[in-house]
Every structure is written in structure tokens, then in C-alpha cells.
């Protein structure tokens, strides 16, 4: 799964819920988080690791984690456009936007 997105797409539910397997897939392709088990998409530690490798993965994180300042900033640090996937409350928070831009000027 670390080199082939299709392998994770075809994986059984048990493998999609396996943290090590899912993270290997997400590191290769952030979009793979959408295929990971819902418990992983809601696991703060897992999602934080995922967005550090692929800011795009934030799109598939739980709503709660897309509202988590630290998780979103980690995603923005890796990929400026991840700011688009943050919950609206964060997108409207001036202080948060300034912090995001300070981490990644392309977030502007």
C-alpha cells in the first residue's frame, strides 16, 4: 500500500482499520485517508501524523479534527491549501488565519 493506492482501495476492512497499514497508504497518497476506517479518521494522533505527511489528508479527517487548531496548522504547514478543508469557524478566525500564514505564506 505504500507504493500502490489501488492496493489500499482493495484492502479488507481489517487492513483499512490497521494504523500502520493506513498510515503507509496516506504517506504515499493523502487521499487514501478517505478509505481508512472511520475510527482512524477520528483519531487525533493518527490524523496529526497523516497531515504531517500530506496536508491534503485533512479533507478526510473527522469534522472534530478539521476544527482542531493544531491538526489544521500541521496540515497547512505541509500544504497551504489544506486551510480550505478546515471547519468554517477556523477559517473565519482572524488570529488563526494569521497563525496559518505565519507557518506557510502560501496560505494567504
MIVEX-9245 format. One record per residue (C-alpha): residue in three letters; z, y, x. Coordinates in nm, 4 decimals. Layout:
// residues N
+---------+----------+----------+----------+
! residuo !       pz !       py !       px !
+---------+----------+----------+----------+
!     ALA !        Z !        Y !        X !
...
+---------+----------+----------+----------+
This chain:
// residues 108
+---------+----------+----------+----------+
! residuo !       pz !       py !       px !
+---------+----------+----------+----------+
!     UNK !   0.0000 !   0.0000 !   0.0000 !
!     UNK !   0.0445 !   0.2306 !   0.2952 !
!     UNK !  -0.3304 !   0.2319 !   0.3510 !
!     UNK !  -0.4784 !   0.1387 !   0.0151 !
!     UNK !  -0.3993 !   0.3314 !  -0.3036 !
!     UNK !  -0.5543 !   0.0582 !  -0.5177 !
!     UNK !  -0.3011 !  -0.1952 !  -0.3870 !
!     UNK !  -0.0164 !   0.0079 !  -0.5380 !
!     UNK !  -0.2109 !   0.0588 !  -0.8602 !
!     UNK !  -0.2442 !  -0.3185 !  -0.8935 !
!     UNK !   0.1130 !  -0.3938 !  -0.7850 !
!     UNK !   0.3525 !  -0.5595 !  -1.0278 !
!     UNK !   0.6340 !  -0.3601 !  -1.1871 !
!     UNK !   0.8865 !  -0.5061 !  -0.9444 !
!     UNK !   0.6958 !  -0.3665 !  -0.6457 !
!     UNK !   0.6450 !  -0.0308 !  -0.8160 !
!     UNK !   1.0231 !  -0.0125 !  -0.8508 !
!     UNK !   1.0817 !  -0.1050 !  -0.4863 !
!     UNK !   1.1827 !   0.2097 !  -0.2997 !
!     UNK !   1.0337 !   0.1060 !   0.0339 !
!     UNK !   0.7003 !  -0.0022 !  -0.1134 !
!     UNK !   0.6717 !   0.3040 !  -0.3377 !
!     UNK !   0.7553 !   0.5461 !  -0.0561 !
!     UNK !   0.4924 !   0.3868 !   0.1676 !
!     UNK !   0.2367 !   0.4414 !  -0.1083 !
!     UNK !   0.3457 !   0.8018 !  -0.1700 !
!     UNK !   0.3360 !   0.8877 !   0.2005 !
!     UNK !  -0.0261 !   0.7702 !   0.2030 !
!     UNK !  -0.1123 !   0.9495 !  -0.1232 !
!     UNK !   0.1253 !   1.1793 !  -0.3137 !
!     UNK !  -0.0499 !   1.0907 !  -0.6379 !
!     UNK !   0.0984 !   0.7406 !  -0.6070 !
!     UNK !   0.4316 !   0.8739 !  -0.7354 !
!     UNK !   0.2812 !   0.8688 !  -1.0850 !
!     UNK !   0.2606 !   0.4893 !  -1.0534 !
!     UNK !   0.6157 !   0.4432 !  -0.9277 !
!     UNK !   0.8860 !   0.3246 !  -1.1629 !
!     UNK !   1.0480 !   0.5987 !  -1.3735 !
!     UNK !   1.3841 !   0.5359 !  -1.2059 !
!     UNK !   1.2307 !   0.6309 !  -0.8710 !
!     UNK !   1.0599 !   0.9387 !  -1.0167 !
!     UNK !   1.4063 !   1.0494 !  -1.1335 !
!     UNK !   1.5899 !   0.9552 !  -0.8130 !
!     UNK !   1.6661 !   1.2768 !  -0.6262 !
!     UNK !   1.6928 !   1.1183 !  -0.2828 !
!     UNK !   1.3665 !   0.9275 !  -0.3275 !
!     UNK !   1.1715 !   1.2243 !  -0.4646 !
!     UNK !   1.3038 !   1.4513 !  -0.1905 !
!     UNK !   1.1725 !   1.2053 !   0.0695 !
!     UNK !   0.8423 !   1.1791 !  -0.1175 !
!     UNK !   0.7788 !   1.5544 !  -0.1403 !
!     UNK !   0.8606 !   1.5999 !   0.2265 !
!     UNK !   0.5538 !   1.3843 !   0.2952 !
!     UNK !   0.3399 !   1.5083 !   0.0077 !
!     UNK !   0.4229 !   1.8222 !  -0.1863 !
!     UNK !   0.1728 !   1.7073 !  -0.4467 !
!     UNK !   0.4128 !   1.4270 !  -0.5439 !
!     UNK !   0.6285 !   1.6884 !  -0.7191 !
!     UNK !   0.3803 !   1.6797 !  -1.0065 !
!     UNK !   0.5000 !   1.3291 !  -1.0953 !
!     UNK !   0.8741 !   1.3832 !  -1.0475 !
!     UNK !   1.1072 !   1.3915 !  -1.3464 !
!     UNK !   1.1486 !   1.7225 !  -1.5302 !
!     UNK !   1.5021 !   1.7487 !  -1.3954 !
!     UNK !   1.3826 !   1.7229 !  -1.0361 !
!     UNK !   1.0986 !   1.9673 !  -1.0928 !
!     UNK !   1.3781 !   2.2122 !  -1.1809 !
!     UNK !   1.5813 !   2.1282 !  -0.8688 !
!     UNK !   1.5570 !   2.4170 !  -0.6217 !
!     UNK !   1.5981 !   2.2053 !  -0.3091 !
!     UNK !   1.3412 !   1.9474 !  -0.4186 !
!     UNK !   1.0850 !   2.2114 !  -0.5152 !
!     UNK !   1.1366 !   2.4095 !  -0.1947 !
!     UNK !   1.0882 !   2.0922 !   0.0105 !
!     UNK !   0.7626 !   2.0316 !  -0.1748 !
!     UNK !   0.6482 !   2.3919 !  -0.1252 !
!     UNK !   0.7291 !   2.3731 !   0.2454 !
!     UNK !   0.4872 !   2.0802 !   0.2692 !
!     UNK !   0.2249 !   2.2132 !   0.0249 !
!     UNK !   0.2283 !   2.5688 !  -0.1123 !
!     UNK !   0.0535 !   2.4760 !  -0.4358 !
!     UNK !   0.3449 !   2.2464 !  -0.5271 !
!     UNK !   0.5026 !   2.5601 !  -0.6716 !
!     UNK !   0.2664 !   2.5124 !  -0.9668 !
!     UNK !   0.4496 !   2.1889 !  -1.0563 !
!     UNK !   0.7968 !   2.3446 !  -1.0664 !
!     UNK !   0.9650 !   2.3940 !  -1.4017 !
!     UNK !   0.8863 !   2.7294 !  -1.5616 !
!     UNK !   1.2414 !   2.8615 !  -1.5143 !
!     UNK !   1.1978 !   2.8356 !  -1.1372 !
!     UNK !   0.8503 !   2.9860 !  -1.1498 !
!     UNK !   0.9959 !   3.2884 !  -1.3297 !
!     UNK !   1.2912 !   3.3283 !  -1.0900 !
!     UNK !   1.2126 !   3.6145 !  -0.8517 !
!     UNK !   1.4691 !   3.5059 !  -0.5939 !
!     UNK !   1.3351 !   3.1537 !  -0.5937 !
!     UNK !   0.9755 !   3.2716 !  -0.5513 !
!     UNK !   1.0808 !   3.4877 !  -0.2574 !
!     UNK !   1.2508 !   3.1848 !  -0.1002 !
!     UNK !   0.9378 !   2.9747 !  -0.1561 !
!     UNK !   0.7132 !   3.2383 !   0.0008 !
!     UNK !   0.9515 !   3.2675 !   0.2966 !
!     UNK !   0.9080 !   2.8922 !   0.3549 !
!     UNK !   0.5342 !   2.8885 !   0.3021 !
!     UNK !   0.3449 !   3.2159 !   0.2843 !
!     UNK !   0.0563 !   3.0428 !   0.1100 !
!     UNK !   0.2816 !   3.0036 !  -0.1966 !
!     UNK !   0.2051 !   3.3663 !  -0.2766 !
+---------+----------+----------+----------+
